[in-house]
Amino acid sequence: QSHSDPCVFTCERVINNAPQTLIVGCYVDDLFVLYSSDDPDSLYTSFTTALATRWNVEDEGPVSDLLNVDITTDADCILLKQEKYIAQLVDTYLPDGVPSSFHKNHAPASDDLPHLVDQALDAKGQGAIPDPKLRATFQSLVGALLYCSTQTRPDIAYAVGMLCRT
């Protein structure tokens, strides 16, 4: 079991004089398996065969999507994107479309964001009670953006971190 993530397990063995590695990530009822070899005598084949004898499992082939992260691979690179997930967020939180005041080529936060966050915190400290529905929507959106910032969009981490303070 990984020291940094309790849902990741690793196994390393030498099979037929060749070192092999198996890494298994678990999320609810899904497994993500990385392996160094899939030969008939490999650690991977042994693991999947043993798994299939105990549970009804389905090998979905090479991964293309994991937890709302699109994964594309080629010979020398792995590309992670969340375009579909972000488009879904836009549909959910901006049903009228992206406002014309938003610019793709600008920083993901305006310069006055810290001041706006301070104003919100001051209002909260003075007993202002936000509308419960608006608050729940805000928290849901910020949580979704926080997920994006930790997976594929580190460029929005500062802005999202500021929003998390309110």
Residue frames as a rotation matrix with the C-alpha (Angstrom) as fourth column:
GLN 1
0.583 0.812 0.000 0.00
0.812 -0.583 0.000 0.00
0.000 0.000 -1.000 0.00
SER 2
-0.044 -0.582 0.812 1.28
0.515 -0.710 -0.481 3.45
0.856 0.397 0.331 -0.89
HIS 3
-0.476 -0.200 -0.857 2.35
0.864 -0.287 -0.413 5.70
-0.163 -0.937 0.310 1.97
SER 4
-0.964 0.031 -0.264 1.02
-0.060 -0.993 0.103 8.79
-0.259 0.115 0.959 0.19
ASP 5
-0.313 0.906 -0.286 -2.33
-0.916 -0.209 0.341 7.38
0.249 0.369 0.895 -0.99
PRO 6
-0.516 0.100 0.851 -4.18
-0.519 0.754 -0.403 4.55
-0.682 -0.649 -0.337 0.78
CYS 7
0.587 0.796 0.144 -6.03
-0.307 0.384 -0.871 3.68
-0.749 0.467 0.470 -2.44
VAL 8
0.576 -0.490 -0.654 -2.88
-0.720 0.074 -0.689 2.86
0.387 0.868 -0.310 -4.42
PHE 9
0.690 -0.324 0.647 -1.12
-0.212 0.765 0.609 -0.47
-0.692 -0.557 0.459 -4.14
THR 10
0.362 -0.645 -0.673 2.17
-0.904 -0.066 -0.422 -1.55
0.228 0.761 -0.607 -5.68
CYS 11
0.751 -0.222 0.622 3.83
-0.057 0.917 0.395 -4.90
-0.658 -0.332 0.676 -6.18
GLU 12
0.364 -0.719 -0.592 7.30
-0.920 -0.178 -0.349 -5.53
0.145 0.672 -0.726 -7.55
ARG 13
0.593 -0.188 0.783 8.63
-0.159 0.926 0.343 -8.98
-0.789 -0.328 0.519 -8.34
VAL 14
-0.412 -0.713 -0.568 11.22
-0.848 0.071 0.525 -10.65
-0.334 0.697 -0.634 -10.50
ILE 15
0.528 0.610 0.592 9.59
-0.217 0.770 -0.600 -13.10
-0.821 0.188 0.539 -12.89
ASN 16
0.790 -0.307 0.530 11.71
0.602 0.552 -0.577 -15.11
-0.116 0.775 0.621 -15.36
ASN 17
-0.159 -0.964 -0.212 14.73
0.936 -0.215 0.278 -13.00
-0.314 -0.154 0.937 -14.40
ALA 18
-0.521 0.046 0.852 12.93
0.454 -0.831 0.323 -9.77
0.723 0.555 0.412 -15.33
PRO 19
-0.868 0.238 -0.436 11.79
0.315 -0.414 -0.854 -7.16
-0.384 -0.879 0.284 -12.79
GLN 20
-0.433 0.805 0.405 8.08
0.545 -0.124 0.829 -6.41
0.718 0.580 -0.385 -13.06
THR 21
-0.975 0.175 -0.140 5.92
-0.006 -0.643 -0.766 -3.76
-0.224 -0.745 0.628 -11.48
LEU 22
-0.302 0.947 0.110 2.18
0.712 0.148 0.686 -3.68
0.634 0.286 -0.719 -10.92
ILE 23
-0.992 0.091 -0.092 0.43
-0.012 -0.772 -0.635 -0.55
-0.129 -0.629 0.767 -9.63
VAL 24
-0.378 0.926 0.005 -3.28
0.770 0.311 0.558 -0.71
0.514 0.215 -0.830 -8.78
GLY 25
-0.953 0.213 0.214 -5.39
-0.283 -0.877 -0.388 2.35
0.105 -0.431 0.896 -8.03
CYS 26
-0.557 0.803 -0.213 -8.80
0.813 0.579 0.057 1.73
0.169 -0.142 -0.975 -6.42
TYR 27
-0.908 0.411 0.077 -11.77
-0.419 -0.888 -0.191 4.07
-0.010 -0.206 0.979 -6.49
VAL 28
0.032 0.948 0.316 -15.06
-0.923 0.149 -0.356 2.68
-0.384 -0.280 0.880 -5.15
ASP 29
0.509 0.202 0.837 -15.62
-0.028 0.976 -0.218 -0.28
-0.860 0.087 0.503 -7.49
ASP 30
0.963 -0.252 -0.096 -13.14
-0.119 -0.074 -0.990 0.69
0.243 0.965 -0.102 -10.21
LEU 31
0.457 -0.888 0.059 -9.52
0.379 0.254 0.890 -0.36
-0.805 -0.384 0.453 -10.55
PHE 32
0.876 -0.364 -0.315 -6.85
-0.467 -0.483 -0.740 1.34
0.117 0.796 -0.594 -12.62
VAL 33
0.708 -0.599 0.374 -3.96
0.282 0.725 0.628 -1.02
-0.647 -0.340 0.682 -13.29
LEU 34
0.624 -0.655 -0.426 -0.52
-0.774 -0.442 -0.454 -0.02
0.109 0.613 -0.783 -14.55
TYR 35
0.760 -0.357 0.543 1.93
0.099 0.889 0.447 -2.78
-0.643 -0.286 0.711 -15.40
SER 36
0.004 -0.879 -0.477 5.34
-0.703 -0.341 0.623 -3.26
-0.711 0.333 -0.619 -16.89
SER 37
-0.886 -0.281 -0.369 4.52
-0.461 0.621 0.634 -6.47
0.051 0.732 -0.679 -18.77
ASP 38
0.119 0.962 0.247 1.43
-0.889 0.214 -0.404 -8.38
-0.441 -0.171 0.881 -19.86
ASP 39
-0.557 -0.394 -0.731 3.11
-0.667 0.736 0.111 -11.59
0.495 0.550 -0.673 -20.99
PRO 40
0.322 0.741 -0.589 1.28
-0.222 0.664 0.714 -14.84
0.920 -0.099 0.378 -20.11
ASP 41
0.127 -0.346 -0.930 3.61
0.816 0.569 -0.100 -15.37
0.564 -0.746 0.355 -17.11
SER 42
-0.511 -0.414 0.753 3.56
0.101 -0.899 -0.426 -11.72
0.854 -0.142 0.501 -15.99
LEU 43
-0.923 0.150 -0.355 2.57
0.331 -0.159 -0.930 -10.24
-0.196 -0.976 0.097 -12.67
TYR 44
-0.633 0.712 -0.303 -0.28
-0.742 -0.670 -0.023 -8.44
-0.220 0.210 0.953 -14.44
THR 45
-0.248 0.539 -0.805 -1.68
-0.538 0.615 0.577 -11.65
0.806 0.576 0.137 -15.95
SER 46
-0.675 -0.052 -0.736 -1.40
0.484 0.721 -0.496 -13.43
0.556 -0.691 -0.461 -12.61
PHE 47
-0.921 0.317 -0.228 -3.19
-0.009 -0.601 -0.799 -10.56
-0.390 -0.734 0.556 -10.85
THR 48
-0.449 0.797 -0.403 -6.05
-0.893 -0.407 0.192 -10.25
-0.011 0.446 0.895 -13.35
THR 49
-0.348 0.296 -0.889 -6.55
-0.200 0.903 0.379 -14.02
0.916 0.310 -0.256 -13.49
ALA 50
-0.796 0.021 -0.605 -6.75
0.566 0.384 -0.730 -14.25
0.217 -0.923 -0.318 -9.69
LEU 51
-0.829 0.516 -0.216 -9.11
-0.364 -0.791 -0.491 -11.27
-0.424 -0.329 0.844 -9.59
ALA 52
-0.365 0.704 -0.610 -11.40
-0.843 0.028 0.537 -12.81
0.395 0.710 0.583 -12.21
THR 53
-0.557 0.165 -0.814 -11.66
0.210 0.976 0.054 -16.09
0.804 -0.141 -0.578 -10.28
ARG 54
-0.768 0.210 -0.605 -13.02
0.620 0.005 -0.785 -14.25
-0.162 -0.978 -0.134 -7.25
TRP 55
-0.199 0.688 -0.698 -15.11
0.023 -0.708 -0.706 -11.42
-0.980 -0.156 0.125 -8.75
ASN 56
0.412 0.409 0.814 -16.98
0.862 0.115 -0.494 -10.68
-0.295 0.905 -0.305 -11.93
VAL 57
-0.048 -0.545 -0.837 -14.56
0.101 -0.836 0.539 -8.25
-0.994 -0.058 0.095 -13.59
GLU 58
0.791 0.280 0.544 -14.46
0.573 -0.030 -0.819 -6.57
-0.213 0.959 -0.184 -16.96
ASP 59
-0.335 -0.917 -0.215 -11.29
0.600 -0.384 0.702 -5.35
-0.727 0.106 0.679 -18.67
GLU 60
0.704 0.674 -0.222 -12.29
0.322 -0.582 -0.747 -2.18
-0.633 0.454 -0.627 -20.49
GLY 61
0.504 -0.581 0.640 -9.00
0.808 0.054 -0.587 -1.96
0.306 0.812 0.496 -22.35
PRO 62
-0.588 -0.802 0.104 -6.69
0.732 -0.582 -0.355 1.04
0.345 -0.133 0.929 -22.43
VAL 63
-0.045 0.563 -0.825 -7.94
0.801 -0.473 -0.367 3.87
-0.597 -0.677 -0.430 -20.24
SER 64
-0.409 -0.037 0.912 -9.36
0.711 -0.640 0.293 6.92
0.573 0.768 0.288 -21.97
ASP 65
0.041 0.475 0.879 -11.23
-0.388 -0.803 0.453 8.53
0.921 -0.359 0.151 -19.07
LEU 66
-0.257 -0.126 -0.958 -10.66
0.768 0.576 -0.282 8.28
0.587 -0.808 -0.051 -15.34
LEU 67
-0.061 0.317 -0.946 -12.62
0.904 -0.384 -0.187 10.34
-0.423 -0.867 -0.263 -12.81
ASN 68
0.841 0.532 -0.104 -13.55
0.404 -0.743 -0.533 13.02
-0.361 0.406 -0.840 -15.37
VAL 69
0.110 -0.850 -0.515 -10.00
-0.550 -0.484 0.681 13.28
-0.828 0.208 -0.520 -16.69
ASP 70
0.979 0.166 -0.118 -9.57
-0.180 0.434 -0.883 12.42
-0.096 0.886 0.454 -20.38
ILE 71
0.182 -0.947 0.266 -6.36
-0.286 0.208 0.936 10.49
-0.941 -0.246 -0.233 -21.00
THR 72
0.973 0.002 -0.230 -4.67
-0.227 0.175 -0.958 10.35
0.039 0.985 0.170 -24.40
THR 73
0.319 -0.912 0.260 -1.40
-0.116 0.234 0.965 8.54
-0.941 -0.338 -0.032 -25.01
ASP 74
0.905 -0.202 -0.375 1.02
-0.347 0.161 -0.924 8.25
0.247 0.966 0.076 -27.86
ALA 75
0.531 -0.726 -0.437 4.55
0.405 0.670 -0.622 6.90
0.744 0.153 0.650 -28.19
ASP 76
-0.438 -0.861 -0.258 6.22
0.691 -0.139 -0.709 9.44
0.575 -0.489 0.656 -25.93
CYS 77
-0.905 0.114 0.411 3.59
-0.311 -0.836 -0.453 11.42
0.292 -0.537 0.791 -24.07
ILE 78
-0.411 0.835 -0.367 0.48
0.904 0.426 -0.041 11.20
0.122 -0.349 -0.929 -21.93
LEU 79
-0.818 0.220 0.532 -2.03
-0.103 -0.965 0.241 14.06
0.566 0.142 0.812 -22.23
LEU 80
-0.522 0.660 -0.540 -4.54
0.837 0.278 -0.471 14.76
-0.161 -0.698 -0.698 -19.46
LYS 81
-0.870 0.324 0.372 -7.51
-0.135 -0.882 0.452 17.05
0.474 0.344 0.811 -20.17
GLN 82
-0.642 0.733 -0.222 -10.84
0.553 0.244 -0.796 17.90
-0.530 -0.634 -0.563 -18.61
GLU 83
-0.968 0.240 -0.069 -12.54
-0.223 -0.706 0.672 19.59
0.113 0.666 0.738 -21.55
LYS 84
-0.358 0.889 -0.284 -15.77
0.253 0.385 0.887 17.57
0.899 0.246 -0.363 -21.27
TYR 85
-0.144 0.260 -0.955 -15.94
0.985 0.133 -0.112 18.05
0.098 -0.956 -0.275 -17.50
ILE 86
-0.778 -0.199 -0.596 -15.36
0.319 -0.942 -0.102 21.80
-0.541 -0.269 0.797 -17.79
ALA 87
-0.840 0.543 0.010 -17.95
-0.211 -0.343 0.916 22.06
0.500 0.767 0.402 -20.60
GLN 88
-0.140 0.792 -0.594 -20.39
0.668 0.519 0.534 20.27
0.731 -0.322 -0.601 -18.29
LEU 89
-0.376 -0.056 -0.925 -19.64
0.842 -0.437 -0.316 22.81
-0.386 -0.898 0.211 -15.55
VAL 90
-0.982 0.027 -0.189 -20.28
-0.104 -0.905 0.412 25.65
-0.160 0.424 0.891 -18.00
ASP 91
-0.529 0.837 -0.138 -23.62
0.061 0.200 0.978 24.09
0.846 0.509 -0.157 -18.97
THR 92
-0.037 0.508 -0.861 -24.56
0.907 0.379 0.184 23.69
0.420 -0.774 -0.474 -15.31
TYR 93
-0.090 -0.098 -0.991 -23.41
0.826 -0.564 -0.019 27.02
-0.557 -0.820 0.132 -13.88
LEU 94
-0.643 -0.069 -0.763 -23.66
-0.275 -0.909 0.314 29.27
-0.715 0.412 0.565 -16.95
PRO 95
-0.168 0.638 0.751 -26.86
0.613 0.665 -0.427 28.06
-0.772 0.389 -0.503 -18.66
ASP 96
0.833 0.468 -0.296 -27.01
0.106 -0.659 -0.744 31.23
-0.543 0.588 -0.599 -20.77
GLY 97
0.677 -0.662 0.323 -23.47
0.555 0.169 -0.815 30.66
0.484 0.730 0.482 -22.02
VAL 98
-0.131 -0.836 -0.532 -20.15
0.971 -0.217 0.102 32.23
-0.201 -0.503 0.840 -21.18
PRO 99
0.718 0.415 -0.558 -20.53
0.368 -0.908 -0.203 36.00
-0.591 -0.060 -0.805 -20.70
SER 100
0.753 -0.407 0.518 -18.81
0.449 -0.258 -0.856 38.16
0.482 0.876 -0.011 -23.31
SER 101
0.737 -0.484 0.471 -16.78
-0.634 -0.736 0.237 39.80
0.232 -0.473 -0.850 -20.51
PHE 102
0.610 -0.542 0.578 -14.83
-0.044 0.705 0.708 36.53
-0.792 -0.457 0.406 -20.08
HIS 103
0.582 -0.507 -0.635 -11.64
-0.804 -0.241 -0.544 36.33
0.123 0.827 -0.548 -22.11
LYS 104
0.969 -0.207 -0.132 -9.77
0.205 0.978 -0.031 33.11
0.135 0.003 0.991 -22.88
ASN 105
0.265 -0.952 0.155 -6.41
0.556 0.020 -0.831 34.86
0.788 0.307 0.534 -23.11
HIS 106
0.182 -0.164 0.970 -6.57
-0.623 -0.782 -0.015 36.54
0.761 -0.601 -0.244 -19.68
ALA 107
-0.882 -0.469 0.050 -5.39
-0.293 0.463 -0.837 35.36
0.369 -0.753 -0.545 -16.28
PRO 108
-0.376 0.786 -0.491 -8.05
0.492 0.618 0.614 33.23
0.786 -0.011 -0.619 -14.56
ALA 109
0.202 0.459 -0.865 -8.53
0.966 -0.239 0.098 35.86
-0.162 -0.856 -0.491 -11.83
SER 110
0.587 0.014 0.809 -8.89
0.300 -0.932 -0.201 39.61
0.752 0.361 -0.551 -11.81
ASP 111
-0.456 -0.873 0.173 -6.43
0.221 -0.300 -0.928 41.72
0.862 -0.385 0.329 -9.84
ASP 112
-0.404 0.346 0.847 -9.13
-0.780 -0.614 -0.121 42.71
0.478 -0.709 0.518 -7.36
LEU 113
0.199 0.493 -0.847 -9.98
-0.015 0.866 0.500 39.13
0.980 -0.087 0.179 -6.36
PRO 114
-0.573 -0.418 -0.705 -8.20
0.660 0.274 -0.699 39.37
0.485 -0.866 0.120 -2.97
HIS 115
-0.947 0.265 0.183 -10.13
-0.318 -0.862 -0.396 42.57
0.053 -0.433 0.900 -2.21
LEU 116
-0.118 0.959 -0.259 -13.44
-0.720 0.097 0.687 40.94
0.684 0.268 0.679 -3.19
VAL 117
-0.001 0.042 -0.999 -12.68
0.413 0.910 0.037 37.94
0.911 -0.413 -0.019 -0.98
ASP 118
-0.893 -0.351 -0.282 -11.83
0.405 -0.354 -0.843 40.28
0.196 -0.867 0.458 1.91
GLN 119
-0.656 0.724 0.216 -15.17
-0.705 -0.689 0.168 42.07
0.270 -0.042 0.962 1.42
ALA 120
0.164 0.728 -0.666 -17.03
-0.321 0.677 0.662 38.76
0.933 0.105 0.345 1.51
LEU 121
-0.278 -0.346 -0.896 -15.19
0.677 0.591 -0.439 37.71
0.681 -0.729 0.070 4.66
ASP 122
-0.991 -0.048 0.128 -15.90
-0.042 -0.785 -0.618 41.10
0.130 -0.617 0.776 6.30
ALA 123
-0.268 0.963 0.017 -19.61
-0.796 -0.231 0.559 40.76
0.543 0.136 0.829 5.49
LYS 124
0.187 0.271 -0.944 -19.59
0.151 0.942 0.300 37.23
0.971 -0.199 0.135 6.88
GLY 125
-0.641 -0.546 -0.540 -17.84
0.621 0.044 -0.782 38.47
0.451 -0.837 0.311 10.04
GLN 126
-0.911 0.358 0.203 -20.52
-0.408 -0.851 -0.330 41.13
0.055 -0.384 0.922 10.48
GLY 127
-0.565 0.691 0.451 -23.24
-0.086 0.495 -0.865 38.49
-0.821 -0.527 -0.220 10.53
ALA 128
-0.166 0.504 -0.847 -24.37
-0.972 -0.226 0.056 38.60
-0.164 0.833 0.528 6.91
ILE 129
-0.241 0.191 0.952 -26.23
-0.090 0.972 -0.218 35.40
-0.966 -0.138 -0.217 6.09
PRO 130
-0.796 -0.079 -0.600 -26.11
-0.590 -0.113 0.799 34.36
-0.130 0.991 0.043 2.43
ASP 131
0.322 0.914 -0.249 -29.07
-0.947 0.307 -0.096 32.78
-0.011 0.266 0.964 0.72
PRO 132
0.101 -0.314 0.944 -28.76
-0.444 0.835 0.325 29.01
-0.890 -0.452 -0.056 1.48
LYS 133
0.788 0.224 0.573 -29.43
0.360 0.587 -0.725 28.00
-0.499 0.778 0.382 -2.13
LEU 134
0.859 -0.512 0.025 -26.88
-0.323 -0.578 -0.749 30.49
0.398 0.635 -0.662 -3.50
ARG 135
0.217 -0.798 0.563 -24.36
-0.933 0.000 0.360 29.37
-0.287 -0.603 -0.744 -0.89
ALA 136
0.327 -0.037 0.944 -24.82
-0.036 0.998 0.052 25.69
-0.944 -0.051 0.325 -1.83
THR 137
0.951 0.031 0.308 -24.43
0.305 0.077 -0.949 26.52
-0.053 0.997 0.064 -5.54
PHE 138
0.637 -0.759 0.135 -21.28
-0.702 -0.643 -0.305 28.54
0.318 0.100 -0.943 -4.83
GLN 139
0.119 -0.594 0.795 -19.78
-0.751 0.469 0.464 25.75
-0.649 -0.653 -0.391 -2.71
SER 140
0.598 0.167 0.784 -20.56
0.259 0.885 -0.386 23.17
-0.759 0.434 0.486 -5.38
LEU 141
0.960 -0.238 0.146 -18.98
0.059 -0.339 -0.939 25.27
0.273 0.910 -0.311 -8.12
VAL 142
0.412 -0.854 0.319 -15.87
-0.901 -0.434 -0.001 26.06
0.139 -0.287 -0.948 -6.07
GLY 143
0.240 -0.281 0.929 -15.50
-0.409 0.839 0.359 22.38
-0.880 -0.466 0.086 -5.19
ALA 144
0.814 0.106 0.572 -15.71
0.433 0.546 -0.717 21.44
-0.388 0.831 0.398 -8.88
LEU 145
0.823 -0.548 0.150 -13.14
-0.282 -0.623 -0.729 24.10
0.493 0.558 -0.667 -9.78
LEU 146
0.313 -0.715 0.625 -10.89
-0.880 0.029 0.473 22.91
-0.357 -0.698 -0.621 -6.96
TYR 147
0.516 -0.073 0.853 -11.00
0.148 0.989 -0.005 19.42
-0.844 0.129 0.521 -8.48
CYS 148
0.918 -0.169 0.360 -9.96
0.349 -0.090 -0.933 20.87
0.190 0.981 -0.024 -11.86
SER 149
0.667 -0.687 0.289 -7.15
-0.668 -0.723 -0.177 22.89
0.330 -0.075 -0.941 -10.29
THR 150
0.188 -0.616 0.765 -5.66
-0.731 0.433 0.528 19.81
-0.656 -0.658 -0.369 -8.64
GLN 151
0.467 0.057 0.882 -5.96
0.305 0.926 -0.221 17.54
-0.830 0.372 0.415 -11.68
THR 152
0.102 -0.355 0.929 -5.29
0.987 0.155 -0.049 19.37
-0.126 0.922 0.366 -14.94
ARG 153
0.438 0.163 0.884 -5.58
0.478 -0.875 -0.076 23.12
0.761 0.456 -0.461 -14.38
PRO 154
-0.014 -0.502 -0.865 -2.93
0.993 -0.110 0.048 24.37
-0.119 -0.858 0.500 -11.95
ASP 155
-0.753 -0.281 0.595 -3.27
0.456 -0.875 0.163 27.78
0.475 0.394 0.787 -13.61
ILE 156
0.059 0.849 0.526 -6.55
-0.135 -0.515 0.846 28.37
0.989 -0.121 0.084 -11.74
ALA 157
-0.029 -0.098 -0.995 -5.29
0.804 0.589 -0.081 27.17
0.594 -0.802 0.062 -8.34
TYR 158
-0.926 -0.351 -0.140 -4.66
0.366 -0.736 -0.569 30.68
0.097 -0.578 0.810 -6.96
ALA 159
-0.625 0.745 0.232 -8.10
-0.585 -0.645 0.492 31.99
0.516 0.172 0.839 -7.90
VAL 160
0.222 0.722 -0.656 -9.88
-0.006 0.674 0.739 28.86
0.975 -0.160 0.154 -6.64
GLY 161
-0.362 -0.437 -0.824 -7.85
0.811 0.288 -0.509 28.94
0.459 -0.852 0.250 -3.42
MET 162
-0.983 0.048 0.178 -8.97
-0.108 -0.931 -0.348 32.52
0.149 -0.361 0.921 -2.85
LEU 163
-0.217 0.975 -0.050 -12.61
-0.632 -0.101 0.768 31.55
0.744 0.198 0.638 -3.45
CYS 164
0.007 0.159 -0.987 -12.27
0.441 0.886 0.146 28.68
0.898 -0.436 -0.064 -0.96
ARG 165
-0.878 -0.428 -0.213 -11.62
0.380 -0.354 -0.855 31.23
0.290 -0.832 0.473 1.78
THR 166
-0.668 0.659 0.345 -15.13
-0.652 -0.742 0.154 32.67
0.358 -0.122 0.926 1.65
